[in-house]
């Protein structure tokens, strides 16, 4: 994952706008580690990856990784868009677990 550039340029209306902020990499790594552990303990082979045979809410995940539900939502959405995660029959599927492992093992 690339880290987003930070900046606050002026908009066309003269007000300062936030372009992007650097995400909290520790929260991201904790979430990746949790999903990998859940897949190891409760995963089954599914089309295109490993399906986690548990139902859980984003609030449940957030509580386990000491993050906000909003932060978890944003990260899961980014991983879905990048093809790292998917869904099958309403359950989460790790499509590219190696990408999550790389986040867990990355220094920083």
Secondary structure, DSSP 4 states (H G I P E B T S, - for coil): -PPPPP---B-TTS-B--------HHHHHHHHHHHHHHHHHHEEEETTEEEE-----HHHHHHHHT--HHHHHHHHHHHHHTTSEEEETTEEEES-HHHHHHHHHS--
